[in-house]
């Protein structure tokens, strides 16, 4: 259970860990933007396979992320269902054709091939983005990442704030686990054995002390930074600074080519959507 809740950086001695933090950020943001913009199924399948291959080489174990993946899957399924409920004919309006699978034209909630195809594209977007986000989060040293951001021109105040946020994620998860165990020791059953609503109420009871403990930690960190006169100077040195290496440039070139390919498909398709129903 501890591995399932603690999501954060770990040195796994892979080539992804050795990449600069700013390189991983630029690659993640670039692929996320082009992936969210395009609805070319062929391209989405390609970058999904690419992200899954990269995730395999990251050596991240499923047991470390199983809880997070379960939550993401739940929200993804809910989102796909809500898309159909609120716009069951959106795929028809996009692709300009209608092939009924269930129901008839007189029913509002009929099911068409176009709608299924559109929602399949949405599923591909979720599938390729989640591994990339987990790779970035779990292979990036927060201190080195802050130094990399400052190196590419971002203010060291902003860079340091991002580093603190990344460091803070495992701390919040650890506090959540500690408070949860304390609540269960007092008789509040919030494990999988309890009913759903009981677990929801237990989660709410955990939320309040978690907020207060987080505010206490923020106060301690801010006071420590003020005592050290953080932010007074225009520049600062970095203990974990890392220069760009050949692997960083290679990764940026590969991602740039993938982004250019996605842009080229915009021109070929005459827009963001690839229409196989024409």
Beta strands, then each sheet from edge to edge (+ up, - down):
strand 1: 100-102
strand 2: 111-112
sheet 1: 1+ 2-
end
